[in-house]
Amino acid sequence: MTDARSDAFPPASPLDQDFSRPGRKPGRRGGWRIVRAAWRLLVGIKDFLVLAAMLLFFGLIFAALNARPGTRAITDGALLLKLDGPIVEQPETVAPLALLSGGETPRQYRLRDVVRAIDTAREDGRVKVLVLDLDAFGGAYPAMLQEVGDAMTRFRKSGKPVLTYATAYTDGAYRLAANASEIWVNPLGGTLFTGPGGNQLYYKGLIDKLGVNTHVYRVGKFKSFVEPYIRTDQSPDARAASQALYGTLFAQWREAVAKARPKAQIDGFLAQPDRAILATNGNIAEANLKAGLVDKLGDRMAFGKRVAEIAGAESDKPAGSFRTISYASWVRANPLPTTGDAIGVLTVAGDIVDGEAGPGTAAGDTVSKALLDGLATEKLKALVVRVDSPGGSVLASEQIRQAILEAKRQKLPVIVSMGGLAASGGYWVSTPGDMIYAEPGTITGSIGIFGIIPTFENTLAKIGVTTDGVKTTPLTGQPDILGGTTPMLDTILQAGIENGYRQFLGRVAQSRHMTPEKVDTIAQGRVWDGGTARQIGLVDRFGTLSDAIAEAARRAKLDPTKVHAEYLEKKPGFAAFLAEGFESDDDGQQGGDVFAIAAAERRAVAARALGDVARLVRGGSVQARCLECGALGPIAKVGDQRLLDLMIAKLGL
C-alpha cells in the first residue's frame, strides 16, 4: 500500500524523503514531523509551568487573604504581644516564599507599632488585659526596652493589669517584664541575669594560619571595629571604653528594674545567685520567687487559666486558652494618624551601605531618594531624621547627609531623633540636625573611620602560587589582593582615612558648635551612652521620636497636636503583603530554660562570625562603624542569621 500524500507530492530531493516508513530515506517531511513533535512538547511544558505558576500565585493570594490579620471584628479579650523576635526600628522584608520553605525566618517587631499598640489599648474597653509572651523574645537595644517599658507602665496606670510569661527571662525580656502586674515563670525554668558584655570573636590567629594579610587604615584609638582582624585580644583602650559603656548601661538596667519592682531582691540575686539557688536545692524558679523577681510559678496552661479569669475563656478551645486580640489585628485596626500638616520622618535604620537595599538596611541611594522624593511631593513642614544605626559606609553616610542638607536648603527645620543607637556613620548623618534627641540608653558617638583590605599573597604562597607582571606606574594593579599592597599605596590610603576623619571632626564641630580639637578629645572612635553624650555635648535633649516630632512642629510654628508623621520610606510591595498575610500570632519558636538560652546564644555567635567574615570580604568603601553596639541589641542580626541558616542548609546539618 502506498502513502497517498507521498504519491501525490513526490519528494523533490533526498532531503525531502519521509524515512518514517521502512525503506524510505531521510526526508524533509519526516524532519518537520520531529520538529513539530518537539515543539508541541516544549509548548506543553511551557503551558504546564505557566499553569503551575498561576496556581501557586493565586494560591498565595488566597492563603494571604485568609490568613491576613484584621479581617474580622475585634472582640473583648487580652491583647497578646507574643514577641518571638527582636524589637527593631525598621523590620526587614521577608520574602513570601521564605515562609513556605520551612526554614527559620526570624520575625521582627517595629518599635513604634509595639508602643502604639499598647497606648491605644490603654483606653479601649475591649482590651481587658495586656499579655506579653516573652518566651522567645529576640532582644532590643536598651533605649527601645525603656520606651516599651514606659508604655507598659502607662497601661498599668490606666487600671488594667499586665501579665508576662516565659520559661526563662533574658536580661532584656526581664527589663520589660519588670513593668508587669504579674510576672510568671515556668517552674521547670527560671531566670539568671548576666549583664551586658561577654566575649568577642578575634580572628587574628586564624587569619595568620590562612596567610591572609589584613591591611588596616584607621584613625581613633578607640575605633575597635578592626581589632578582631588584627589582634587576638581586646586592646586596653577598647577594654576601658567598653567597661565604662557597659557599666553605665547595666546601672541603668538595675535602676529601671528596681524602680519597677522595689521589693525585688535584685542586688543580692545579681551578686550571689549561686547562694540563692543552692538555698532552694537548685530550683532556679523557686529562687526567683523567693527573691521577689517573679510573682507566680506555673506552666502555660496555668498561666492561660489566669489570663482567662480576666479576659474570658474560649469555650471551644483547649484548657488554658483565653479570649485573645491578636497584635497584628490590633495594629491594623489602629493605624497612624494622617490628618493635619505633614512632618516628614526619614528612617536611617540598620547598616549604612552603598547603593540600594530593602527595609532594615540604610542604603545611600534608597534613603536619599526617599527623602528627595518626599521633599518634592509631600508638602512637608519639617523633617525628623530617625537614626538607629551602628554606621557603615562613609560614602553612603555622606550621601544621606547631603539629602538632609537639601531639606535645610528648603528652609525646613531638621530634628534628629536617635533610637537604640546612632554611632559612627549613624552620628555622621545626624550632624545636620538643628537639635538632637536621644534616650539615656541610646548608644552614640564612635566618631572615627577606618578601611580594611585583605590580601592573599601569603595564602597563595602556601600552595606554591606566586604573582608577577609588568607595571607602568607605582600604582599599577593596586590594590593587589593577590600580590599584596605597596608601601606607597598604604601611605596614600592612610592619608585618605586621616583626611576623612578631619572631615568628620569638622562636621561634628560645626553642628555642635565646638572646635575640631574639642571634638577630637571626645571622638577617637569612642562609644558613649546617651546620658554621657548629652553631658559632653553630642546630644541636646532626652526624648522619644514623638518628642522630636513635636519639637519639629513647634519650630515650624505648628500646633504639635495637629500634625502627623509622614514616614519617608519605600512602601511595602505585593510580596511583602503576601509575607505579612502568612504571618500568624501563633507561629514562632517557643523559648526554653537557661540551657536553651545558651544554645540560642551559641547560634547567635556563629551568625555574628559569619557576618564578620562577610563584612571583611564585601566591605567596599571607607567605613564608620561601631563594634561594641552589636553586643547590646538583638541576639543576632537577621541578615547574619539567614546567612547561617543558608550555610547549615547547604551542608545538610
N, C-alpha and C positions, 0 to 999 in steps of 0.2 A: 504494500500500500504506500502511496506517495503522499508527501506533505503538500496539501493544496496550496498553502501560502508560498512554499518554496518553489513549486512548479510555476505558479503564476508570476512570481517575481524572482527569477533565477539570479543567483549572486553574480555580481559583475566582476568579482575578483576573488581569489582565495581568502582574502581577509574578511570578505562578507559571508563566507560559508558558515552554516549552522553546524557546529560539531556536537550539539546536544544529542544527536542520534548516532548510532553506530555506523561507522564508515564515513561519516562526514568530517571534513577538515574544519579547523577553526575558522569562524567567520565573524563578520561584524554584528550580525543579528544576535548570535549567541553571546557575544561580548556585552552587548547592550542589555541583554536579559540579566546577566550577572550584575552589571552596574545598577540596573533598576532594582534588583533584589537587595543589593547592598544599601541603596538609597532608602528603600522602604524600611529596612532595618534601622538605619540611622534616624529616620523620621519617627519611627515608633519609639526608639529610645528617647529622643528629644521630647516627644509628646508625653511619655511616661514621667520624665524628670520634671517637666513643666507642671503636670498634674500633681505630682508629689509635692513640689514646692508650693503650689497653690493650696493644697490641702493642709500642709504644715503652716502656711501663712495664716489662713483663716482659722485653723485650729488654735494658733497662738492668740489671735484676736479674741476668739470665743472664750478661751481659758482666762485671758486677762480681764475681759469684761465681767466674767462671772466671779473671778477672784478679787477684782478691784474693790478696795475698801470704800466705804461711804455710800454704797448703793442702796442701803436700807436705813430706815429711820432709827435714830439713836434713842434708846430707852434707858430707864433708870438702871444704875448699876455702879460698878467700880471702874474707874479709869485705870486701865492696866498699861504700864510702861514696862514692857519686857525688853530691857536694854541688853540684848545679846550681841553687843558690838560696841565700838567706841563712839563717844560724842565728839563731833568734829565741826569745824566752821562750814565746810562745804563738802558734802559727800561725793565720792567718786561715782561715776556712772557704771552700772552693772549691765553688761550685755545680756539680753533675754535668753540667748542660747546657753549662756554660762549657768543659768538657773536650772536648765534641763540636763546639763551634763553630769550631774551627780557629784561634782567636785565641791570643795568647800569654798563658799563665796562669803567672805566676811561682810556683815551689814554695818552700815554707819548711820548715825543719827545726827541730824542738823541741830546745832545748839539752839538757834532761835526758835525752831519748831518745838523742841522739848520745853523751853521756857514758856512759849506762848500756850502750849497745851495745858501746862499746869496753871498758868494765870487765868486762862479763860474758864477752866473748870472750877475755879475758886468760888465764883458767884453763880454758877449754873446749878439749879436744883436737881437736875438729873444725875449729877455726879455725887454719889454718897460718900465715897472714899477714894483716895489715891493709893494705888498699889504699885510698888516698884519691885520687879523681879530682877535681882542683880546677880543671879547665879552664874551668868556668863558675861558679865559686864567687861567691855574691852578697854575701859580706862578713858581718861581725858586729861588735858593739862590742868594744873591747879586753878587757874583763873576760871576755867569753864566749870569745874566742880563747885567752885564758890558760887557762881551765878545760878546753877541749878539748885544748889542747896538753899540759897536765899529764896528761890521761888517755892521750894517745898515749905519753908518756914512761913511764907506769906499764906500758903494754902492752909496750914495748920491754924494760923491766927484767925482764919475765917470760921473756925469752929468745927472743921471737918478733920477726920483722922487721916494719917498717912501710915501705911504699913509696908514693910520691906521684908524680903525673904532671900536667903542664899544658903547654900551648903557651907560655904566659907567665903567671907568677905575679903577682897583685896583692900589695900590702903585706900585706893580711890573709891571703891564701892562703899566702904565704911564712911568715907567723908560725906557721901550722900545719905547713907542710912542714919547717920547721927542726927539728922533733922527729922526723923520719923517719930510718930507717936509710939509705934511698937516695932521693935527690931526682932525678927525671927531668924533662928539659925537651926539647921538640921542637927539633931542630937548626935548623929554619927559624923558630923563635920566639925566645924569650929574654926575660929579665926586667929591668926597670928599676924602681927604687924612688923613690917621690915624697914619702913622709911625709905626715902629716896637714896639713890646711889647704886652701888654694885660694880661689878667688873665690866670692863670694856675690852673688846677683842683687839689685839695688836698683831699685825701681820708681818712685822719686820723679819722674824725668823723664817717664816715660810717664803717670803719674797727672796731672801738671801739664798735659801736652798734651791729655789727655782731659777736663780740667776737673774732675776728682774732688777733693773736699776731704776729706782724711783727718783726722778728729778723733781724737787720741790722748790717752789719760789713763793715766798710769803713775807708778810710784814705783820708784826704783832706777836709778842712773846706769849700771849695767852691764846693765840689762834691755834687751838689744839686739834682742829679737824684733820690736819695732816699727820698727826703723831702716830696713829695706828700703822701708817705706811713707812715710817722712818725710825720708829722706836719699838722696843719690846716692852716698855712700861710707860707709865704716865710721868710727864716732866714735873719737877717741883712747882713751877709756876702754875701749870694747869691744875695740879692737885690742890694748891692753895685756893685757887679761884673756885673750883668745884666744891670744896669744903664749905666755903663761905656761902655759895649759892644754895647748895642742898641744905645746909644748916638753917638758913633763913626760911626756906620753903617748908622744911619739916616743922619749924617752930610755928609757922602759920597754920599748918595742919593740926598740930596739937592744940593751938589756941581755939581754932574753929570747933574741934570736937569737944573740947572742954566747955565751951560756951553753949553748944547744943545739948550736951549731956553732962551737966555739972556734977552729978552724983557718980558718974562712972569713974572707976579707979584706973584711969588710963595711964598715969605716970608709972605706977607700980607694975602694970602689965607690960609696959614698954621696957622698963629697966630690968626686970627679972621675971620674964614669962615662964621660965622653967620652974621656978618656985611655985607659982600659981597653978601650973598644970600638974606638977607632982603631987600637990595637995589634993587633987581630985583623982589621983591614981591614973593620970594620963588622959583623962577625959577633957579634951580641949573645950568642947562646947559647954560643959558644966563649969569650967573655969571662967569662960566668958560670962556666963550667967551670974556667977558669984561676984565677979568684978563689976557688974552693972553695965557691961558693954552691950549685952543683948537683954531683951525682955522676956522672950519666950523660946523654949526649945520645942521643935515639932517638925514633922515631915511635911511634904507638900499637901497631903490630904488634910492634916490638922490645920495647916495654915489656910487652906481653901475654905474649910468649915468656919474658921474665924472670920474671914472676909465675908462669907455668906451671911453671917449674923448681922452684918452692917448693910451689905449691898443686896442681899436676897439670894436665894439658891435657885439653881436651874433644875426644874423638876425632871426633865428628860435627860439629864447628864449624870455621869458617874459621881460618886461621893467625892466631895472636895471641890466640886465645881461651884462657881458663883456667877452672878449676872455681870457680864463684862461689857465695857465700852472700849473698843479697840483704839489703840493710839493712832493708827493710820486714819481710821474713820473720824476721830475727833479732830485731828489736824486738818483734814479736808473740810470738815464742817465749820471750822473756824479759821478762814483764810486771813491773810494780811489785809489791812485796810487799804483802800485805793482812792479815797476821797481827799480833797484838799490839794495844796501845792506839792509838787514833787521834790523831794530831797534825794538826789542820786546816791546810791551806796555801791561803791566798787569793791568787790571782794578780791583780795590777794591772798589766796589760801594754798598751802602746800609748797612743795619745792618750786623755786623760780627757775624756769628753763627757757631756752631759746625756742623760737618757732611757735607752733600751735599745739594745744593739748585740750583734753576734756576737763570737766569739773574736778576739783581736788588737786589740780596742779596749776600753778600760776605761770602760764606760758606768756612770754613777752608779746607775741603777735596777738594772741587771743584776748588777753586782758586789756591791752592798749586799744584794740579795735572796739571792744565792748564799751569802753569809756568814750572814745571819739564818736562812735555811733550814737551813744546816749546824749552827748552834748549837742549833736546835730538834730536829734529828733524828739527828745523827751521834755523839752522846756523846763530844764532843771533850774531850781532856785539856789541850790547849794550842793556841795559834794562832801560825802563822808567816805573816807578810804578805810575799809575794814581789813586789817592786816592780821594774818595768822600763819606765819611762815618762818621756817628756820633759815631762809635765804637760798642762795643758789647762784645762778649766772649773773655776773656784774653787767654784762651787755643787756640781758633781758630786764634787769632791775632798772637800768638807766632808761630803757625804752618805756617802761611803765611810768617812771618818774617824769619823763618828758610829756607823756599824755596827761598826767596830773597837772603839770605846769600849764598845759593848754586850757584847763578849766580855770586856772588862776588868771590867765590872759583874758578870759571871757568874764572876768570880774566876779567869779563865783567864790564865796567863802569855802575854804577847804579845811575840814576837820579830820584828824586821823583817830581811829579807834583801834587800839591794839587788843587782840583777843588773848588766846593762850600763850602765844609767843610772837615776837616781831624782832628777830635777830638777824644780824649780818645784812643780807640783801633785803630782809624784811624791814630793817631800820632805814636802809638806803631809800626805799620807796616812800618812807614816812617823812622824809625831810621837807617836802614842800608844804606840809600842814601848817595852818595858822595856829593850831592848838593840837596837842597830842593827849588823848585819853588812854589810860591803861588801868589795870587792876593791880593790887598789891602783889598778886601771884603771877602776873604777866612776866614772861622771860624775855628780856630785851638786851640791846647793846650788841656785843660781839662785833664791834666796828673794826674790821680788818679784812684783808683779802689774800687769796693765795691761788696758785696754779700748780697742777701736777701733770707730769708727762712721764709715763713708764716706758722704758726702752728694754730691748731683749737681746742685746749683743752677747751678754754673758750666758743667757739661756741657750742661744744658738751654739755658742762655743762648746757647751757641754755635750752636744751631739755632733760636733765636728763641722758645723756650718759657719762660714765667715762671710764677710761682705767686702766689696771693693768696687771702685768705679771712677769715672772722670768727673772732676769738679771744676767749674768755671769761675766760681766766686767763693769767698769764705763761707757763704750760707747755702751753697748748692746742696739740695737734698735734705736740708734741715727744716724742722726737727726730724731726725732719722731714727725711727723707732726700732729699726733692725741693727743699725751700726752704732747708735748712741749719739748724744748731742755733743757739740763742741763747746769749749770754754767761752768762745765768743758769743754763741747763742745763749748760753747760760747767763752771761753778763747782761745781754740785751733784755732777756725775759725778766730777770730780777729787777732791772731798772724800770721796766714797764709796770711791774707789780708795785714798786715803790711809788711810781707816779700815780697809779690808780688809788693807792692808799692816801696820798696827798689830796687827791680829788675828793675822796670820801670824807676826810677831815674837813676840807673846805665846805662841802655841802652841809655837814653837820654844824660847823661853826656858824655859817650864815643862818641856818634855820634856828639854832638855839641861842644866837646872839652871844657867842663865845669867840675866843681866839682859837686858831688851829692848835696852838701849843697847849691850851687848856683842854681841848677835846682829846688831844693825844694822851694826856695823863689818865683819862677815863676810858680810852679806847684800847689799842693794843690787842684787840680781839677778845677782851674780857666780857663775860656774860653777867648781867645783873638781874636781880628780881625787881619787880615793878616799884616796890617801896623805895629801894635804894636808888633806882633810876630816877625817881621823882626828886629825891634829895640832891642828886648831883646834876639835875637839870636836863636829863634826857626825856623826861615826861613832865607834862604840865599839871594834869589833874587825874584823880581816880574817877572812874565811871565806866558804865557799860556802853554798848552800842546805842541803846535808847538815849542815854545821856548825851552822847556825841551828836545824835540826830537832832535832839532838842537844842543843843548849842549852835549847830549849823543853821537851824531855823531862826534862832534869835539874831544871829549875825546877818541873816538875810532879811531881817526886820519882819519876820513872820511869827504868828502865834504857834508855838510848838504843838498845841493840841489840835491844830487844823492843817497839819501836813501829813504826808505819807511817804514811806520809804520806797523808792523805785530802784530795785536791785538791778544793776547793770551787769548782767551775766547771760550767757547763752541759755536760751530756754530749752528744757528737756525735749528731745526729739521723740519720734514714734517708738524707736527701740527702747528708750527709757520708759515710755508709757507702758510698753509690754512688760518690761522688767518689774516695774512697780506693781503691775497687776498680779504678778506671780508671787510677790512677797506676801507673807502672812504673819500675823502676830503669834501664831502657834508654832512657826518654824524656828529653826535656830538650835544651836547646840545647848545642851544642859551643862551646868557647871559641875564642880566636884569639890572634894576636900582639899586640904593643903597640898597633898601629893599631886592632885590634878592641876592645881595652880602651878606647881613646879614644872609639870610636864608642859603646860602651855607656855611657860617662860622659856623652856629649852627650845621649843619650836620657834618662839619669837627670836631667840638668839640666832638660830640658824637662818631665819628670814633676814635678820639685820646683816648677818655676814654676807649673804648673797647680795643684798642691797649695796653693801660697801664695795664688794668686788665689781658690781655693775657700774657704780658711780666712778670707780677708779678707771675702768676701761672706757666708759662712754662720756665722761666729763669732757666737754668740748670747748670750754672757754674759761676765762678767769672767774674764780668763784669767791663769793662772800657767803659762807655757810657756817652754821653752828653745830658743833659736835655734841655738846652737853645736853642740848634740847631734846634729843631723841630719847633719852632715858627717863624723861619726865612726863611724857604724854601717853598716847595709846600704846598698848602692849606691843603691837607690831604694825608697821605701816602696811596698808592693804596691798599696795603695789609689790612690796617685798614679799608679803605672804603669798600672793599669787605666783610670784616667781618661784618660791619654794614648792608650792603645790604642783606647778608645772614640772619642776625637776623630779619630784617624787613620782609623778605620773609617768614621766619618760623612763625612769629607772625601774618602774614597776614595784616600788617599795610599799 
